[in-house]
Amino acid sequence: MKLDEYVGRIVRLRKHAFKDVARFDLERGVSVQNRFLVAKVSAGKRELICYGENLRVTISARDVVLV
């Protein structure tokens, strides 16, 4: 799948990637669900910019799974 085809879709992060995100949020006292909307593709870096609840994540395309 081309990276542009991820834009507008809901994804979840692979387990190891989500652990890193969730650990950061637990330190802030915030709980986060593993569902993100892909908003944009970072040009040239093969990364997706995703939003979930009150969180923005830039993640490698290989670390996401379509829901």
Secondary structure, DSSP 4 states (H G I P E B T S, - for coil): --GGGGTT-EEEE-HHHHHHHHHHHHHTT----S-EEEEEEETTTTEEEEEETTEEEEEEGGGEEE-
